[in-house]
Structures are given as C-alpha cells and as structure tokens.
Amino acid sequence: MGANQAHEHAEGGSRLYLIVWGGLLGLTLVEVFLAYVHLPVNTMLVLLMGLSVIKAALIIAYFMHLRFERFNLFLVLVPMWILVTCLLFMFFPDSFRLQEFRFPR
C-alpha cells in the first residue's frame, strides 16, 4: 500500500464523507418533520436540541477532521466546550430580565 493510499485510508475517503453527509441530511429532514408535528413545546425543544447536538458532533468529528486527530486535542477541546455550555446556561436566564426593561404596550 502506497503512502497516499495509507493516508486516504486513515482519513476515511470520500465514501465515508458521503455517508456522514447523508446522515446529516436525514437528521435535518427529521427536524423539519418535527416542526410540522404538534408536540408539546418542551418535548419539541428537547428533541430538536438533541438532534442538533448529534449533528454538531458529526460535523466536528468528520468535516473538521477531529475524529482523525490525536486524543490530546480531544482532551483540550471537550472541557472548553463543556465550560462554554455551562456559561451559556448560567447567563441565559439573565436575558429574561430584558423583558422588565421594555416599555409597556
């Protein structure tokens, strides 16, 4: 096996990316379908957020090539991702105070 073939095999090749792209397209179609189904708001949000996290993980892993990187890079990025998510949930409730500052209609 040549060096070029070994490098392509290590990174998956175009067939792998087409399969992942098809999976992302399928998940997007499920999200659009859920928009037309009348579900309770909390259930809808949990489903859509869960599907979005799965799609983000697939994009990060395959199209940003992090699946093929060293494990050390994973250990650097995942804690930062968790930190940013925690900060988002800490400061998001504070945004509801904006309603108090608006003029009454």
MMTF fields as JSON, N, C-alpha, C and O atoms, coordinates in Angstrom:
{
  "mmtfVersion": "1.0.0",
  "mmtfProducer": "UNKNOWN",
  "numBonds": 419,
  "numAtoms": 420,
  "numGroups": 105,
  "numChains": 1,
  "numModels": 1,
  "chainsPerModel": [1],
  "groupsPerChain": [105],
  "chainIdList": ["A"],
  "bondAtomList": [4, 2, 8, 6, 12, 10, 16, 14, 20, 18, 24, 22, 28, 26, 32, 30, 36, 34, 40, 38, 44, 42, 48, 46, 52, 50, 56, 54, 60, 58, 64, 62, 68, 66, 72, 70, 76, 74, 80, 78, 84, 82, 88, 86, 92, 90, 96, 94, 100, 98, 104, 102, 108, 106, 112, 110, 116, 114, 120, 118, 124, 122, 128, 126, 132, 130, 136, 134, 140, 138, 144, 142, 148, 146, 152, 150, 156, 154, 160, 158, 164, 162, 168, 166, 172, 170, 176, 174, 180, 178, 184, 182, 188, 186, 192, 190, 196, 194, 200, 198, 204, 202, 208, 206, 212, 210, 216, 214, 220, 218, 224, 222, 228, 226, 232, 230, 236, 234, 240, 238, 244, 242, 248, 246, 252, 250, 256, 254, 260, 258, 264, 262, 268, 266, 272, 270, 276, 274, 280, 278, 284, 282, 288, 286, 292, 290, 296, 294, 300, 298, 304, 302, 308, 306, 312, 310, 316, 314, 320, 318, 324, 322, 328, 326, 332, 330, 336, 334, 340, 338, 344, 342, 348, 346, 352, 350, 356, 354, 360, 358, 364, 362, 368, 366, 372, 370, 376, 374, 380, 378, 384, 382, 388, 386, 392, 390, 396, 394, 400, 398, 404, 402, 408, 406, 412, 410, 416, 414],
  "bondOrderList": [1, 1, 1, 1, 1, 1, 1, 1, 1, 1, 1, 1, 1, 1, 1, 1, 1, 1, 1, 1, 1, 1, 1, 1, 1, 1, 1, 1, 1, 1, 1, 1, 1, 1, 1, 1, 1, 1, 1, 1, 1, 1, 1, 1, 1, 1, 1, 1, 1, 1, 1, 1, 1, 1, 1, 1, 1, 1, 1, 1, 1, 1, 1, 1, 1, 1, 1, 1, 1, 1, 1, 1, 1, 1, 1, 1, 1, 1, 1, 1, 1, 1, 1, 1, 1, 1, 1, 1, 1, 1, 1, 1, 1, 1, 1, 1, 1, 1, 1, 1, 1, 1, 1, 1],
  "groupList": [{"groupName": "MET", "atomNameList": ["N", "CA", "C", "O"], "elementList": ["N", "C", "C", "O"], "formalChargeList": [0, 0, 0, 0], "bondAtomList": [1, 0, 2, 1, 3, 2], "bondOrderList": [1, 1, 2], "singleLetterCode": "M", "chemCompType": "L-PEPTIDE LINKING"}, {"groupName": "GLY", "atomNameList": ["N", "CA", "C", "O"], "elementList": ["N", "C", "C", "O"], "formalChargeList": [0, 0, 0, 0], "bondAtomList": [1, 0, 2, 1, 3, 2], "bondOrderList": [1, 1, 2], "singleLetterCode": "G", "chemCompType": "PEPTIDE LINKING"}, {"groupName": "ALA", "atomNameList": ["N", "CA", "C", "O"], "elementList": ["N", "C", "C", "O"], "formalChargeList": [0, 0, 0, 0], "bondAtomList": [1, 0, 2, 1, 3, 2], "bondOrderList": [1, 1, 2], "singleLetterCode": "A", "chemCompType": "L-PEPTIDE LINKING"}, {"groupName": "ASN", "atomNameList": ["N", "CA", "C", "O"], "elementList": ["N", "C", "C", "O"], "formalChargeList": [0, 0, 0, 0], "bondAtomList": [1, 0, 2, 1, 3, 2], "bondOrderList": [1, 1, 2], "singleLetterCode": "N", "chemCompType": "L-PEPTIDE LINKING"}, {"groupName": "GLN", "atomNameList": ["N", "CA", "C", "O"], "elementList": ["N", "C", "C", "O"], "formalChargeList": [0, 0, 0, 0], "bondAtomList": [1, 0, 2, 1, 3, 2], "bondOrderList": [1, 1, 2], "singleLetterCode": "Q", "chemCompType": "L-PEPTIDE LINKING"}, {"groupName": "HIS", "atomNameList": ["N", "CA", "C", "O"], "elementList": ["N", "C", "C", "O"], "formalChargeList": [0, 0, 0, 0], "bondAtomList": [1, 0, 2, 1, 3, 2], "bondOrderList": [1, 1, 2], "singleLetterCode": "H", "chemCompType": "L-PEPTIDE LINKING"}, {"groupName": "GLU", "atomNameList": ["N", "CA", "C", "O"], "elementList": ["N", "C", "C", "O"], "formalChargeList": [0, 0, 0, 0], "bondAtomList": [1, 0, 2, 1, 3, 2], "bondOrderList": [1, 1, 2], "singleLetterCode": "E", "chemCompType": "L-PEPTIDE LINKING"}, {"groupName": "SER", "atomNameList": ["N", "CA", "C", "O"], "elementList": ["N", "C", "C", "O"], "formalChargeList": [0, 0, 0, 0], "bondAtomList": [1, 0, 2, 1, 3, 2], "bondOrderList": [1, 1, 2], "singleLetterCode": "S", "chemCompType": "L-PEPTIDE LINKING"}, {"groupName": "ARG", "atomNameList": ["N", "CA", "C", "O"], "elementList": ["N", "C", "C", "O"], "formalChargeList": [0, 0, 0, 0], "bondAtomList": [1, 0, 2, 1, 3, 2], "bondOrderList": [1, 1, 2], "singleLetterCode": "R", "chemCompType": "L-PEPTIDE LINKING"}, {"groupName": "LEU", "atomNameList": ["N", "CA", "C", "O"], "elementList": ["N", "C", "C", "O"], "formalChargeList": [0, 0, 0, 0], "bondAtomList": [1, 0, 2, 1, 3, 2], "bondOrderList": [1, 1, 2], "singleLetterCode": "L", "chemCompType": "L-PEPTIDE LINKING"}, {"groupName": "TYR", "atomNameList": ["N", "CA", "C", "O"], "elementList": ["N", "C", "C", "O"], "formalChargeList": [0, 0, 0, 0], "bondAtomList": [1, 0, 2, 1, 3, 2], "bondOrderList": [1, 1, 2], "singleLetterCode": "Y", "chemCompType": "L-PEPTIDE LINKING"}, {"groupName": "ILE", "atomNameList": ["N", "CA", "C", "O"], "elementList": ["N", "C", "C", "O"], "formalChargeList": [0, 0, 0, 0], "bondAtomList": [1, 0, 2, 1, 3, 2], "bondOrderList": [1, 1, 2], "singleLetterCode": "I", "chemCompType": "L-PEPTIDE LINKING"}, {"groupName": "VAL", "atomNameList": ["N", "CA", "C", "O"], "elementList": ["N", "C", "C", "O"], "formalChargeList": [0, 0, 0, 0], "bondAtomList": [1, 0, 2, 1, 3, 2], "bondOrderList": [1, 1, 2], "singleLetterCode": "V", "chemCompType": "L-PEPTIDE LINKING"}, {"groupName": "TRP", "atomNameList": ["N", "CA", "C", "O"], "elementList": ["N", "C", "C", "O"], "formalChargeList": [0, 0, 0, 0], "bondAtomList": [1, 0, 2, 1, 3, 2], "bondOrderList": [1, 1, 2], "singleLetterCode": "W", "chemCompType": "L-PEPTIDE LINKING"}, {"groupName": "THR", "atomNameList": ["N", "CA", "C", "O"], "elementList": ["N", "C", "C", "O"], "formalChargeList": [0, 0, 0, 0], "bondAtomList": [1, 0, 2, 1, 3, 2], "bondOrderList": [1, 1, 2], "singleLetterCode": "T", "chemCompType": "L-PEPTIDE LINKING"}, {"groupName": "PHE", "atomNameList": ["N", "CA", "C", "O"], "elementList": ["N", "C", "C", "O"], "formalChargeList": [0, 0, 0, 0], "bondAtomList": [1, 0, 2, 1, 3, 2], "bondOrderList": [1, 1, 2], "singleLetterCode": "F", "chemCompType": "L-PEPTIDE LINKING"}, {"groupName": "PRO", "atomNameList": ["N", "CA", "C", "O"], "elementList": ["N", "C", "C", "O"], "formalChargeList": [0, 0, 0, 0], "bondAtomList": [1, 0, 2, 1, 3, 2], "bondOrderList": [1, 1, 2], "singleLetterCode": "P", "chemCompType": "L-PEPTIDE LINKING"}, {"groupName": "LYS", "atomNameList": ["N", "CA", "C", "O"], "elementList": ["N", "C", "C", "O"], "formalChargeList": [0, 0, 0, 0], "bondAtomList": [1, 0, 2, 1, 3, 2], "bondOrderList": [1, 1, 2], "singleLetterCode": "K", "chemCompType": "L-PEPTIDE LINKING"}, {"groupName": "CYS", "atomNameList": ["N", "CA", "C", "O"], "elementList": ["N", "C", "C", "O"], "formalChargeList": [0, 0, 0, 0], "bondAtomList": [1, 0, 2, 1, 3, 2], "bondOrderList": [1, 1, 2], "singleLetterCode": "C", "chemCompType": "L-PEPTIDE LINKING"}, {"groupName": "ASP", "atomNameList": ["N", "CA", "C", "O"], "elementList": ["N", "C", "C", "O"], "formalChargeList": [0, 0, 0, 0], "bondAtomList": [1, 0, 2, 1, 3, 2], "bondOrderList": [1, 1, 2], "singleLetterCode": "D", "chemCompType": "L-PEPTIDE LINKING"}],
  "groupTypeList": [0, 1, 2, 3, 4, 2, 5, 6, 5, 2, 6, 1, 1, 7, 8, 9, 10, 9, 11, 12, 13, 1, 1, 9, 9, 1, 9, 14, 9, 12, 6, 12, 15, 9, 2, 10, 12, 5, 9, 16, 12, 3, 14, 0, 9, 12, 9, 9, 0, 1, 9, 7, 12, 11, 17, 2, 2, 9, 11, 11, 2, 10, 15, 0, 5, 9, 8, 15, 6, 8, 15, 3, 9, 15, 9, 12, 9, 12, 16, 0, 13, 11, 9, 12, 14, 18, 9, 9, 15, 0, 15, 15, 16, 19, 7, 15, 8, 9, 4, 6, 15, 8, 15, 16, 8],
  "groupIdList": [1, 2, 3, 4, 5, 6, 7, 8, 9, 10, 11, 12, 13, 14, 15, 16, 17, 18, 19, 20, 21, 22, 23, 24, 25, 26, 27, 28, 29, 30, 31, 32, 33, 34, 35, 36, 37, 38, 39, 40, 41, 42, 43, 44, 45, 46, 47, 48, 49, 50, 51, 52, 53, 54, 55, 56, 57, 58, 59, 60, 61, 62, 63, 64, 65, 66, 67, 68, 69, 70, 71, 72, 73, 74, 75, 76, 77, 78, 79, 80, 81, 82, 83, 84, 85, 86, 87, 88, 89, 90, 91, 92, 93, 94, 95, 96, 97, 98, 99, 100, 101, 102, 103, 104, 105],
  "secStructList": [7, 7, 2, 2, 2, 2, 2, 2, 2, 2, 2, 7, 7, 2, 2, 2, 2, 2, 2, 2, 2, 2, 2, 2, 2, 2, 2, 2, 2, 2, 2, 2, 2, 2, 2, 2, 1, 7, 7, 7, 2, 2, 2, 2, 2, 2, 2, 2, 2, 2, 2, 2, 2, 2, 2, 2, 2, 2, 0, 0, 0, 0, 0, 1, 7, 4, 4, 4, 1, 7, 2, 2, 2, 2, 2, 2, 2, 2, 2, 2, 2, 2, 2, 2, 2, 2, 2, 2, 2, 2, 2, 6, 4, 4, 4, 4, 4, 2, 2, 2, 2, 1, 7, 7, 7],
  "xCoordList": [0.856, 0.0, 0.899, 1.821, 0.627, 1.424, 1.112, 0.139, 1.957, 1.77, 0.483, -0.195, 0.136, -1.094, -2.324, -3.285, -2.3, -3.43, -3.567, -4.682, -2.449, -2.498, -3.054, -3.832, -2.654, -3.161, -4.665, -5.41, -5.117, -6.545, -7.322, -8.426, -6.765, -7.446, -7.565, -8.575, -6.543, -6.573, -7.626, -8.182, -7.907, -8.883, -10.252, -11.15, -10.448, -11.771, -12.125, -12.79, -11.731, -12.077, -13.412, -14.14, -13.724, -14.934, -16.207, -17.246, -16.154, -17.357, -17.837, -19.038, -16.912, -17.251, -17.919, -18.906, -17.379, -17.948, -19.336, -20.196, -19.557, -20.886, -21.896, -23.053, -21.462, -22.35, -22.694, -23.851, -21.69, -21.942, -22.844, -23.75, -22.612, -23.454, -24.893, -25.832, -25.068, -26.413, -27.072, -28.27, -26.294, -26.833, -27.256, -28.302, -26.424, -26.78, -28.036, -28.886, -28.15, -29.343, -30.577, -31.646, -30.427, -31.536, -31.959, -33.153, -30.993, -31.317, -32.009, -32.905, -31.593, -32.237, -33.678, -34.567, -33.914, -35.279, -36.158, -37.337, -35.578, -36.333, -36.678, -37.789, -35.732, -36.008, -37.11, -37.967, -37.097, -38.154, -39.49, -40.512, -39.501, -40.729, -41.281, -42.49, -40.388, -40.828, -41.445, -42.273, -41.043, -41.606, -43.09, -43.844, -43.512, -44.908, -45.762, -46.987, -45.14, -45.869, -46.214, -45.37, -47.407, -47.837, -47.493, -48.25, -46.337, -45.857, -45.828, -45.804, -45.83, -45.641, -44.295, -43.329, -44.257, -43.076, -41.827, -40.764, -41.94, -40.758, -40.23, -39.018, -41.117, -40.695, -40.036, -39.004, -40.636, -40.084, -38.682, -37.777, -38.497, -37.191, -36.136, -35.0, -36.51, -35.55, -35.146, -33.966, -36.112, -35.797, -34.928, -33.942, -35.293, -34.524, -33.115, -32.159, -32.982, -31.648, -30.791, -29.597, -31.405, -30.663, -30.177, -29.031, -31.056, -30.654, -29.579, -28.674, -29.678, -28.671, -27.312, -26.285, -27.29, -26.02, -25.396, -24.183, -26.226, -25.717, -25.144, -24.07, -25.862, -25.373, -24.077, -23.16, -23.994, -22.764, -21.599, -20.485, -21.846, -20.775, -20.294, -19.094, -21.216, -20.817, -20.007, -19.012, -20.431, -19.71, -18.314, -17.336, -18.233, -16.924, -16.024, -14.843, -16.57, -15.752, -15.258, -14.087, -16.132, -15.751, -15.338, -14.293, -16.128, -15.817, -14.763, -14.136, -14.56, -13.453, -12.279, -11.281, -12.406, -11.354, -10.842, -9.696, -11.657, -11.19, -11.243, -10.606, -11.982, -12.016, -10.649, -10.297, -9.896, -8.619, -7.447, -6.29, -7.738, -6.676, -6.252, -6.839, -5.236, -4.75, -5.746, -6.535, -5.708, -6.621, -6.358, -7.269, -5.128, -4.805, -5.618, -6.047, -5.828, -6.629, -8.063, -8.694, -8.57, -9.905, -9.98, -10.966, -8.952, -8.937, -8.84, -9.183, -8.382, -8.332, -9.672, -10.155, -10.267, -11.471, -12.742, -13.577, -12.906, -14.159, -14.366, -15.479, -13.382, -13.627, -13.995, -14.816, -13.391, -13.748, -15.184, -15.898, -15.603, -16.971, -17.945, -18.987, -17.608, -18.457, -18.49, -19.547, -17.352, -17.297, -18.165, -18.915, -18.069, -18.87, -20.363, -21.176, -20.724, -22.128, -22.633, -23.752, -21.828, -22.224, -22.378, -23.323, -21.453, -21.573, -22.826, -23.48, -23.159, -24.382, -25.6, -26.467, -25.664, -26.816, -26.815, -27.87, -25.646, -25.607, -26.116, -26.837, -25.745, -26.096, -27.386, -27.929, -27.894, -29.118, -30.326, -31.103, -30.529, -31.682, -31.642, -32.684, -30.452, -30.332, -30.928, -31.297, -31.022, -31.574, -33.069, -33.612, -33.743, -35.173, -35.439, -36.559, -34.422, -34.582, -34.835, -35.356, -34.475, -34.686, -36.168, -36.504, -37.036, -38.475, -38.915, -39.863, -38.254, -38.608, -38.25, -38.862, -37.273, -36.803, -37.572, -37.379, -38.427, -39.171, -40.343, -40.9, -40.695, -41.832, -43.133, -43.227, -44.127, -45.399, -46.084, -45.93, -46.826, -47.52, -48.848, -49.553],
  "yCoordList": [-1.176, 0.0, 1.234, 1.337, 2.166, 3.376, 4.353, 4.19, 5.373, 6.371, 7.147, 7.481, 7.442, 8.188, 7.367, 7.9, 6.069, 5.204, 5.034, 5.018, 4.908, 4.768, 6.028, 5.953, 7.205, 8.47, 8.588, 9.014, 8.207, 8.284, 7.296, 7.604, 6.114, 5.118, 5.601, 5.35, 6.291, 6.781, 7.863, 8.012, 8.617, 9.691, 9.315, 10.158, 8.097, 7.637, 7.638, 6.703, 8.613, 8.665, 9.349, 9.663, 9.576, 10.328, 9.545, 10.149, 8.221, 7.424, 7.661, 7.786, 7.724, 7.985, 9.346, 9.48, 10.36, 11.702, 11.772, 12.509, 11.024, 10.987, 10.311, 10.725, 9.288, 8.615, 9.564, 9.651, 10.276, 11.234, 12.358, 12.781, 12.847, 13.895, 13.406, 14.153, 12.163, 11.59, 11.493, 11.741, 11.135, 11.098, 12.472, 12.626, 13.481, 14.852, 15.314, 15.986, 14.957, 15.302, 14.614, 15.219, 13.348, 12.622, 13.251, 13.385, 13.635, 14.289, 15.632, 16.008, 16.354, 17.622, 17.398, 18.164, 16.358, 16.04, 15.671, 16.023, 14.964, 14.638, 15.916, 16.051, 16.853, 18.121, 18.907, 19.493, 18.927, 19.624, 18.924, 19.59, 17.606, 16.859, 17.17, 17.323, 17.26, 17.567, 18.959, 19.212, 19.856, 21.204, 21.182, 22.058, 20.191, 20.109, 19.222, 19.22, 18.474, 17.621, 18.455, 19.199, 18.344, 19.136, 18.382, 17.537, 18.719, 18.142, 19.24, 20.424, 18.857, 19.874, 20.583, 19.993, 21.842, 22.671, 22.087, 22.057, 21.626, 21.083, 19.843, 19.69, 18.962, 17.76, 18.135, 17.576, 19.082, 19.53, 20.106, 19.792, 20.949, 21.555, 20.516, 20.59, 19.55, 18.513, 17.69, 17.392, 17.323, 16.548, 17.341, 16.82, 18.587, 19.391, 19.686, 19.665, 19.961, 20.208, 18.943, 19.001, 17.807, 16.546, 16.239, 15.833, 16.433, 16.209, 17.205, 16.856, 18.428, 19.435, 19.091, 19.308, 18.564, 18.163, 17.009, 16.977, 16.059, 14.941, 15.444, 15.014, 16.355, 16.905, 17.681, 17.573, 18.461, 19.218, 18.271, 18.521, 17.193, 16.231, 15.569, 15.361, 15.236, 14.645, 15.633, 15.257, 16.884, 17.894, 18.108, 18.185, 18.201, 18.399, 17.198, 17.358, 16.003, 14.799, 14.557, 14.234, 14.709, 14.32, 15.493, 15.429, 16.556, 17.623, 18.585, 19.308, 18.604, 19.379, 18.461, 18.898, 17.187, 16.174, 15.91, 15.495, 16.14, 15.879, 14.402, 13.982, 13.613, 12.179, 11.553, 10.537, 12.16, 11.603, 12.266, 11.978, 13.146, 13.834, 13.014, 11.979, 13.5, 12.838, 13.015, 13.96, 12.125, 12.165, 13.387, 13.863, 13.9, 15.088, 16.298, 17.097, 16.434, 17.547, 17.423, 18.421, 16.213, 15.955, 16.365, 16.962, 16.049, 16.388, 17.888, 18.357, 18.645, 20.099, 20.712, 21.621, 20.235, 20.86, 20.539, 21.422, 19.313, 18.922, 19.663, 20.135, 19.794, 20.583, 22.034, 22.618, 22.622, 24.002, 24.075, 25.035, 23.076, 23.021, 22.916, 23.571, 22.103, 21.957, 23.271, 23.674, 23.936, 25.215, 26.262, 26.98, 26.355, 27.33, 27.012, 27.927, 25.758, 25.372, 25.727, 26.218, 25.486, 25.843, 27.353, 27.822, 28.114, 29.57, 30.053, 30.992, 29.411, 29.771, 29.572, 30.442, 28.44, 28.172, 29.036, 29.261, 29.52, 30.414, 31.803, 32.418, 32.302, 33.67, 33.784, 34.883, 32.698, 32.76, 33.199, 34.02, 32.694, 33.166, 34.669, 35.298, 35.235, 36.672, 37.47, 38.632, 36.858, 37.564, 37.808, 38.669, 37.08, 37.302, 38.634, 39.145, 39.183, 40.495, 41.587, 42.649, 41.335, 42.323, 42.675, 43.8, 41.733, 41.998, 43.052, 43.791, 43.137, 44.128, 45.546, 46.511, 45.678, 46.987, 47.559, 48.722, 46.773, 47.241, 48.108, 47.958, 49.01, 49.861, 49.076, 48.218, 49.346, 48.613, 49.028, 50.153, 48.114, 48.389, 49.008, 49.298],
  "zCoordList": [0.0, 0.0, 0.0, 0.809, -0.906, -1.015, 0.105, 0.84, 0.22, 1.276, 1.079, 2.05, -0.178, -0.462, -0.099, 0.456, -0.41, -0.078, 1.428, 1.949, 2.132, 3.586, 4.226, 5.177, 3.702, 4.244, 3.995, 4.877, 2.778, 2.475, 3.327, 3.777, 3.554, 4.376, 5.821, 6.478, 6.314, 7.688, 7.865, 8.953, 6.812, 6.932, 6.395, 6.395, 5.942, 5.61, 4.144, 3.699, 3.369, 1.967, 1.731, 2.672, 0.458, 0.123, 0.409, 0.675, 0.363, 0.653, 2.08, 2.316, 3.027, 4.417, 4.569, 5.292, 3.886, 3.987, 3.356, 3.838, 2.302, 1.701, 2.631, 2.702, 3.333, 4.296, 5.439, 5.851, 5.95, 7.034, 6.541, 7.26, 5.33, 4.755, 4.614, 4.888, 4.19, 4.1, 5.469, 5.603, 6.483, 7.846, 8.331, 8.963, 8.027, 8.397, 7.666, 8.25, 6.408, 5.638, 6.218, 6.307, 6.612, 7.239, 8.559, 8.828, 9.383, 10.649, 10.42, 11.176, 9.382, 9.058, 8.621, 8.995, 7.835, 7.416, 8.614, 8.657, 9.579, 10.8, 11.559, 12.073, 11.631, 12.316, 11.613, 12.275, 10.287, 9.547, 9.762, 9.923, 9.766, 10.023, 11.411, 11.586, 12.398, 13.763, 13.864, 14.739, 12.973, 13.0, 12.632, 13.055, 11.849, 11.423, 12.317, 12.194, 13.209, 14.15, 15.376, 15.876, 15.85, 17.004, 18.293, 18.77, 18.827, 20.081, 21.142, 20.807, 22.41, 23.454, 23.266, 22.784, 23.653, 23.396, 24.05, 23.429, 25.283, 25.968, 25.262, 25.108, 24.834, 24.118, 22.802, 22.431, 22.103, 20.823, 21.007, 20.234, 22.027, 22.26, 22.623, 22.155, 23.454, 23.838, 22.614, 22.432, 21.779, 20.584, 19.605, 19.084, 19.36, 18.414, 18.922, 18.146, 20.219, 20.772, 20.737, 20.444, 21.037, 20.971, 19.566, 19.374, 18.579, 17.193, 16.762, 16.004, 17.237, 16.89, 17.487, 16.844, 18.688, 19.307, 18.531, 18.328, 18.098, 17.304, 15.983, 15.562, 15.332, 14.072, 14.271, 13.457, 15.344, 15.618, 15.872, 15.413, 16.595, 16.864, 15.573, 15.396, 14.673, 13.392, 12.554, 11.935, 12.535, 11.759, 12.326, 11.584, 13.644, 14.283, 14.042, 13.734, 14.179, 14.067, 12.643, 12.442, 11.657, 10.302, 9.419, 8.772, 9.378, 8.442, 8.981, 8.206, 10.287, 10.845, 11.173, 11.746, 10.808, 10.883, 12.302, 12.471, 13.304, 14.669, 15.029, 15.995, 14.277, 14.535, 14.274, 14.873, 13.389, 12.996, 13.709, 13.403, 14.652, 15.383, 16.599, 16.912, 17.261, 18.469, 19.607, 19.607, 20.556, 21.696, 22.572, 23.25, 22.568, 23.376, 22.938, 23.771, 21.637, 21.144, 21.634, 21.982, 21.662, 22.195, 23.662, 24.093, 24.418, 25.844, 26.088, 27.174, 25.104, 25.23, 24.837, 25.511, 23.771, 23.23, 24.005, 24.202, 24.444, 25.108, 26.435, 26.668, 27.307, 28.525, 28.234, 28.94, 27.196, 26.837, 26.328, 26.617, 25.581, 25.076, 26.252, 26.258, 27.233, 28.424, 29.202, 29.686, 29.328, 30.03, 29.337, 29.999, 28.019, 27.282, 27.41, 27.541, 27.374, 27.532, 28.928, 29.076, 29.935, 31.305, 31.454, 32.088, 30.873, 30.929, 30.216, 30.668, 29.104, 28.387, 29.28, 29.357, 29.945, 30.803, 32.063, 32.656, 32.478, 33.631, 33.28, 34.066, 32.098, 31.736, 30.939, 30.828, 30.385, 29.601, 30.419, 29.931, 31.648, 32.425, 32.691, 32.875, 32.712, 32.935, 31.771, 31.941, 30.612, 29.455, 29.593, 28.9, 30.462, 30.666, 31.379, 31.347, 32.012, 32.651, 31.631, 31.97, 30.395, 29.34, 29.191, 28.822, 29.471, 29.376, 30.377, 30.113, 31.508, 32.522, 32.074, 32.532, 31.19, 30.764, 29.577, 29.223, 28.967, 27.812, 28.234, 29.321, 27.348, 27.607, 27.452, 26.574, 28.277, 28.114, 26.821, 26.345, 26.279, 25.006, 25.215, 24.248]
}
